[in-house]
Each structure stands twice: as C-alpha cells, then as structure tokens.
Amino acid sequence: MQLGQSATGVALKDICRDGKLDLIVTVELSAAMFVGQGNGRFYQPLHFGPDRNNGAMAFGDIDADGKFDALVGNGGDRSSVSVLLNHTQ
C-alpha cells in the first residue's frame, strides 16, 4: 500500500458500517480511507480533505446521524480541528 507521503495518523474503524474494518490514514495535506474487504485487504483509497498539516484522529457521531465522523487535528495550527462528516449511505 503506497501513500506517496509520510503518514501522520492511522486508524481502524468500521466507517462504512458493514462489519468490516476500514483503514483511515492522514498524510501531510490530505486523508484517505481504504474500505476494508473483510479479509485483511482493502480497496483503493478514497481521498478527502482537510488540506492542512494533519495530525491525530478521533471518531464520534458529531451530527447524531448514527455514523462515525472524523476529527483531525491540524498539526500546523495546534488550536484547530477539522470535522469530517460521514456522508456514506
């Protein structure tokens, strides 16, 4: 699995709510989710923002829709966090 940049954060979470762990990786200026196939393999990554110097991640249902959303620390600006809402079906 090639990212092209150094990873700044890595997490496993069932974001798609299909019973299979997904891999979420932040790199310096973006993030990517690799949807799990359930056999230790992942599909090609889905790339998404934020376009900042990303850091640590945390997950929770921020908008109370029953789906995990991601909070990503903005490493270059230690006083802010990006909220990435989960809009999967």
PEDA-V794537 format. One record per helix or strand of 3 or more residues. SS is the DSSP state (H for helix, E for strand). FROM is the first residue (numbers start at 1). TO is the last residue. Records with the same first field share a line. If there is no record, write none. Layout:
SS->FROM-TO ; FROM-TO
This chain:
E->7-13 ; 22-27 ; 30-34 ; 46-48 ; 54-60 ; 69-74 ; 81-84
